[in-house]
């Protein structure tokens, strides 16, 4: 099992789209994939057509004193090999609960230890804030993937997210590799090109040497959440995510080989 945290402390960078596209890509390659929606806004959950009122079973239940198994809260999708765990709006209240309920910081790690072996890849769609949910995801992750807009203001959020990953790495005493995925790229603009170059100059091989372009087709929920064997990667956006997935898998294989 490999655990990826899709995270950035800045909103609007394409975290949920990235989680869906990478998860879909892994599933279509035959990997058993579980997506976990950790954002109280529940965009990934809504993408699969699950209403948040009444509150569904899902991530919040994993923080109970006697939590259910991951398998019992996972939902299947029409894409073969792809499942997900729904988010709930009350996830936003977990910070208050942590003051009186010890051990919440490792709730997701414990859930994976109890039943994560059922999947080859688990992808956490993190909220855009540094708090209990993101710390849980980073504590459990084998790899952090940071989607980042190719615009100057996004570089500040990227720097903060890298610092957070380093902090979690020190606290858990094991490596937490970071890969940076440039998103929402418009090659027609000077700003986009300059920002992408600045990102690559500062972070080197941690940055993908390509970028996910602006593509309105991947704004469609159907493209990301429904099976389409006749058009596995429709449009330039999903085609770019396919190449990004190739890079991420090669990066993980290289890191695993170096650690051996």
NORNORGI-V934134 format. One record per residue. N is the residue number from 1. PSI is psi as a letter, one per 40 degrees, with the letter a starting at -180 (NA if undefined). OMEGA is omega in radians with two decimals (999 if undefined). D_LAST is the distance of its C-alpha to the last C-alpha in whole Angstrom. Layout:
N:PSI:OMEGA:D_LAST  N:PSI:OMEGA:D_LAST
//
This chain:
1:h:3.04:17  2:h:-3.08:16  3:h:3.12:19  4:h:3.01:20  5:h:3.09:23  6:h:-2.89:25  7:i:2.96:27  8:h:-3.14:29  9:e:3.04:32  10:h:3.10:34  11:i:3.04:36  12:f:-3.09:37  13:e:3.11:34  14:f:-3.12:33  15:d:-3.09:31  16:d:3.09:32  17:d:3.13:33  18:d:3.12:29  19:d:-3.14:28  20:d:-3.07:31  21:d:3.13:30  22:d:3.11:26  23:d:3.10:27  24:d:-3.14:29  25:d:3.10:27  26:d:-3.13:24  27:d:-3.12:27  28:e:3.05:29  29:e:3.07:25  30:e:3.09:25  31:i:3.01:23  32:h:-2.95:25  33:h:3.03:25  34:h:3.03:27  35:h:-3.12:28  36:h:-3.10:29  37:h:-3.10:32  38:e:-3.08:32  39:h:3.10:35  40:d:3.07:38  41:e:2.94:40  42:f:-3.14:38  43:d:3.14:38  44:d:3.13:35  45:d:3.13:37  46:d:3.12:41  47:d:3.11:39  48:e:3.02:39  49:e:3.13:42  50:h:3.11:42  51:i:3.12:45  52:e:3.06:44  53:h:0.07:47  54:i:-3.05:48  55:h:3.11:44  56:i:2.93:42  57:i:-3.11:39  58:a:-2.99:36  59:d:-3.08:34  60:d:-3.13:36  61:d:3.14:36  62:e:3.13:33  63:e:3.09:34  64:i:3.11:37  65:d:3.02:37  66:g:-2.99:37  67:i:3.04:35  68:i:3.05:34  69:i:3.07:31  70:d:-3.10:30  71:d:-3.08:31  72:e:3.12:35  73:e:3.13:35  74:i:3.13:33  75:i:3.10:35  76:i:3.07:35  77:i:3.13:36  78:e:3.05:37  79:h:-3.11:34  80:h:3.11:32  81:e:-3.07:29  82:h:3.07:30  83:i:3.11:31  84:i:3.02:31  85:h:-3.03:33  86:i:2.99:36  87:i:3.07:36  88:i:-3.12:40  89:d:-3.14:42  90:e:3.01:42  91:d:-3.13:38  92:e:-3.11:40  93:e:-3.03:41  94:d:-3.14:38  95:d:3.14:38  96:d:-3.14:41  97:d:-3.06:40  98:d:-3.14:37  99:d:-3.07:40  100:e:-3.12:41  101:g:-3.09:38  102:i:3.06:35  103:e:-3.11:31  104:d:-3.11:32  105:e:-3.13:29  106:e:-3.09:26  107:d:-3.12:29  108:d:3.06:26  109:d:3.13:23  110:d:3.11:25  111:d:3.11:27  112:d:3.13:23  113:d:-3.12:22  114:d:-3.04:26  115:e:-3.10:26  116:e:-3.11:23  117:e:-3.14:21  118:e:-3.10:24  119:i:3.06:23  120:d:3.13:20  121:h:2.99:20  122:h:-3.11:22  123:h:3.09:24  124:h:3.00:26  125:h:-2.97:29  126:i:3.03:29  127:i:-3.08:33  128:f:3.14:34  129:i:3.09:34  130:h:-3.12:32  131:a:-3.04:33  132:d:-3.08:32  133:d:3.12:31  134:d:3.12:28  135:d:3.06:27  136:d:-3.10:26  137:d:-3.11:25  138:d:3.10:22  139:d:-3.09:22  140:e:-2.93:20  141:i:2.94:19  142:e:-3.00:15  143:h:3.05:17  144:h:3.09:20  145:h:-3.06:22  146:h:3.01:25  147:h:-3.05:28  148:h:3.06:30  149:i:3.09:34  150:g:3.06:35  151:i:-3.00:37  152:d:-3.10:38  153:d:-3.13:38  154:d:-3.13:35  155:d:3.11:33  156:d:3.09:34  157:d:3.12:33  158:d:3.14:29  159:d:3.13:29  160:d:-3.12:30  161:d:3.10:27  162:d:3.09:25  163:d:3.12:26  164:d:3.12:26  165:d:3.12:22  166:d:3.12:22  167:d:3.13:24  168:d:3.12:22  169:d:3.13:19  170:d:-3.06:20  171:d:-3.09:22  172:e:3.01:19  173:f:2.96:17  174:i:-3.03:14  175:i:3.03:13  176:g:-3.10:15  177:i:-3.14:15  178:h:3.00:19  179:h:-3.06:20  180:h:-3.06:24  181:h:3.11:26  182:h:-3.09:29  183:i:3.06:32  184:f:-3.04:36  185:h:3.06:36  186:h:-3.05:39  187:e:-3.14:39  188:e:-3.07:43  189:i:3.09:43  190:d:-3.12:42  191:d:-3.14:41  192:d:-3.13:38  193:d:-3.13:37  194:d:3.14:37  195:d:3.11:35  196:d:3.13:33  197:d:3.13:33  198:d:3.12:33  199:d:-3.12:30  200:d:3.12:28  201:d:-3.07:29  202:d:-3.00:28  203:e:2.99:24  204:b:-3.01:23  205:e:3.05:20  206:e:-3.14:20  207:h:3.03:23  208:h:-3.09:24  209:e:3.07:26  210:a:3.11:29  211:i:3.05:30  212:h:-3.07:32  213:i:2.93:35  214:h:3.14:38  215:h:-3.08:39  216:e:-3.11:42  217:d:-3.13:41  218:e:2.96:38  219:e:3.13:40  220:h:3.13:41  221:d:-3.08:40  222:d:-3.11:41  223:d:-3.04:38  224:d:-2.98:35  225:e:3.14:36  226:i:-3.12:38  227:h:3.13:37  228:g:-3.07:38  229:d:-3.12:37  230:e:3.14:39  231:g:-2.99:38  232:d:-3.11:34  233:g:-3.11:34  234:h:3.06:38  235:i:-3.07:38  236:d:3.13:36  237:d:-3.14:35  238:d:3.05:33  239:d:3.08:32  240:d:3.10:30  241:d:3.07:28  242:d:3.12:27  243:d:3.10:26  244:d:3.11:24  245:d:3.06:23  246:d:-3.12:21  247:d:-3.13:20  248:d:3.14:18  249:d:3.08:17  250:d:3.11:15  251:d:3.12:14  252:d:3.14:12  253:d:3.12:11  254:d:-3.13:10  255:d:3.13:9  256:d:3.13:6  257:d:-3.13:5  258:d:-3.11:6  259:d:-3.08:4  260:NA:999:0
//
